[in-house]
Amino acid sequence: MTGLKAKISSTISKITTYLKEKATPVNVALVVLIILVGYAAWAFFEHSPAANVFCATCHVMKPFYEEFQESPHRQFNCHVCHVFDLETAQGTIRELYLTITGQAPDPEELRLEARLHIEDECLQCHRREDLAKLPLHNIHLEVAEIADSCTFCHSSHLLKPHNSDCTQCHDLERMLEKHKGYHRYAFAITILEEQNVTRNLPPEVLDIIKEVAGPSVECYRCHGETATWNVPLDPQCYVGALEGKTCLDCHKDLPEIDISDDRCTECHRK
């Protein structure tokens, strides 16, 4: 960016010298017009979200632009994260040449190369303490800091984590097998005792759950508004609770949990 500013300063100096030597009303008006148009164009491409569509004119960028349009960041200009400086401009010219000559890289290769740095980009807008308030973020924040990037979990543009992002670290087969047994585990716990499963709940919430659910507190780790994993309750469950029934009064034969077709963040989104 420093080099670009130096070139701009040099150009302005040359224009000033020219005006002093050959200044006429027409020349002055023409130079002023060029400067104003140039500044307006720069401001548009540097700050307006509407300018992002120009990134998609190159087919290599099209998948990223389409993803970006689905993300909360679509209200920002691309250059908020991708700072446009002299080095970036040189890279853009090179990519244009490769595209014209049919040597453009595969978009997925670019995705792997273009990971955002957590300190330089992500934490310029997102405060670390705010990110840590979300338990799922807090768990993975240390990993992101070691890797120096949030994009191991968050696609740079789409932001919504895919299961393929999770399985970079988590063993898929192990997770599928582990989830299958959750109902059996919950059933055993609720029958035996309320072992430490309630330790993270506020006392007032626990009192309400105990009153409504009786021995079914373990079920509320996954199901219900106070649940850790946000698996919604069927409306009929609330009807049963009002009638004084516990979860196991109705759910006597609990099926195995199959998450093979689900997105991890459907449950793990807190």
N, C-alpha and C positions, 0 to 999 in steps of 0.2 A: 504493500500500500504506500510505503514511503517513496519508492521509486516512481510510482504513478503520480504522486503529488509533485515530485520534483519535475517530471516531464510537463505537467500541467502549468506549473509556475514558470518554467522556461518558455512555454508557448505563449503564455500571457505577457511575459516580458518582451518577446519578439513582436507581438501585436501592438504593445504600447509604443515600442520604438518606431514601428511602421507608422502609427498614427501621428506621432510627433513630426516625422519627416514628410509625410504625404497626407496630412489630414485635410479632408474636404467634407462638407455636410453629408454627401452621398456615401463616402467611404465610412465615416463614423456611424451613420445609420445602419449600413450593411453589417459592419462588425458587431454592433450592439444586437442586431437582429440574430446574427449567427450565434452569439453567446447565449442569448435568451432561449433560442430554439434548442441549442445544445444542452443547456442546463435543464430545460423542461424534459427533454428526452432522457437525460441521465437520471433525473428524479423519478420519472415514470418507471424505468427499468430497474432502478435500485430499490424503490420503496413500494410500488403499487402491486397488490396481489394479482391484478388483471394482467400484469406483464408476464406472469408465470406461464401463460399459454405459449409464449414464444419458445420456451424450453422444449415443448412437445413437438416443435417443427422438425426436430431431429429424431428419427425413429428410435434411436438408442435411448432417448430420454422419455419416450412416450409411456412406457409401463410405469415409470416413476411418477410422472405427472398424473396419470390416472389414479394411482394409489394415493397420491398427495391430496387429490380432490375429495377423498373419502375421510381424510384425517382432520382433527381439530386445528392443525397448523395451516390449513388452506387459506386462512384469513391473513397469512403473512406472505411477504415476498420471499422468493427462494434465497435471496442474498442475505437474509437474516442469519441463516446457518452457513450457506455457501458464500463466504465473503468474496466479492469480486475485486481482485487486484491485478497487478501487471502479470504475475505468475499464472493466475487463473485465466486471464485473457490469452496468454500464450498457449495454455493447455486447450482452451476452446478452439483456437485456430487450428491446432494440431488435430483435434477430434473432428473438426469440420473437414480437414484434408483426408483423414482416414475414412470418413463417411462417403465422401465424393468418390474416392478411389476403391470403394467396396471392401475396405479393411476394418470397418467399424467393429469394436469389441462386442461380445455378447453382453446384454444387460445384466445377467446374473453374475458375470465376472466383475462388472463395475460395482454391483451391490456389495460384493465381498471386499473390494478394495476401498470403497468409499465410506467406511465406518466413521461416524461422528465421534469426536473426542469429548469426553464428559466435561472436562474443565473448560475447554475452548468454546464449545457450542452449547451443550445441554444446560450447564449450570450458569450460563449467562442470563437465562430467563427463569429457570426452575431453581428454587432455593433447596439446598440439601435437607434442611430441617423440615420443610414441607413434604418433601418426598418420603422422608423417614416416618411420617405420620401414618402412612398406609402400610400395614403389616407386610403385605406381599412385596412392596418396594423395599421396606427396611431389611427384609431377609436377603434380597438380591443386590442391595446398594453396595455392599462390600465387594461383591463379585464385579460389579460394573466399574468400581474404582480401580480394582486390580487390573481389569482388562482395558481401562481407560476408555470405555464406551458403553452407552446404554443400548446400542443397536444389536447386541447379542440376543436380547429379548425383544426389543422393539425394532421392527423394520423402520429404516430411516424415514420413510415417507408414510406408510400406512399406519404405523404406531401400534395397531392391535397385534399382540403377540399371536403367532401361529403355533400349533402343536410342534411343528418342526423346530421352532425356536427353543421350546422347552426340552425337546429330546436331544439337544446338543449336549446337555449335562445329565438329564434324567433318563434312566433306562426305561424305554417304553414298555417292554414286555413285563418288567418288574412292576411298573405302575398299574398296568392292566390287571395283573394277578392280585396285587394288593387291594385294589378297589373292589374286586369281586367279593372279598371276605368282610367288607365293612359292615354289612347287615348282620352277619353272624356274630361279629364282635359286639356290635351295639346291642343285639338281643341278649348276649351273655352278660354284659355289663348291667343292663337294666334289670335283669332277673336277680343277679347276685347282690349288687349294692351300687350306690351313687359314688363310687371311688372318686377321687380328685377331679372328676370331669367338670365339676362346676366351679373350680377355683378361679377362673378368669371372668366370671359373670358378676356384675354388681349385685349386692344383696337384695335390692328391691326387685330387680329382674328375676333373680333366683326364686324369691318368694312367690311371685306370680306364676312362674313356670311350675314350681312344686305344687301349687294349688290346682293348676289346670291339668298338668301332665302326670302328676303322681310319680310313679317309678320310671317315667319315660324321659328323664332329663337327658340321657345320652343321645336320644334322637335329635335333641335341639342343638347339638353341636353342628349338625349339617342342615337341618330343616328349621324354617321359621325366620322371623325378622331379626332376632338376636343371634342367629347362627353364625358360626365362623365361616362356613363355606357356601352360604347363600343358595341352598337348594330349596326352591319354593314349596310351600305346603299346598296340598289340594284344598280348595274351599270347603270340601266336605269334612276335612280334619277339624276346622274351626267349629263346625256344627257339632261334631262329636265331643269336642272339648267342652262346649257349652252344656252338653247333656251329662257331663261328668265322667266321660270315658277317657281312658289313657290310650296312648298309641297302640299298645299291645292288645288292647281289648278288640281292636279291629284288624290290626296287621299281625296276624298269627303266623302266616307263611310268607316270610320276606324273601324276595328273589335275589339272585346274585346281581351285582351292579356291573353293567357293561358300559364302559365309557369309550369304547373304540371309535364311535362315530361322533363324539362330543369334542368341543373345544375346551382345553384345560381352563381357560379363563371364564367359562360359563359358571364355574363354581369358585375357582380361585381368582376372584376379582377384587377382593378387599385389600 
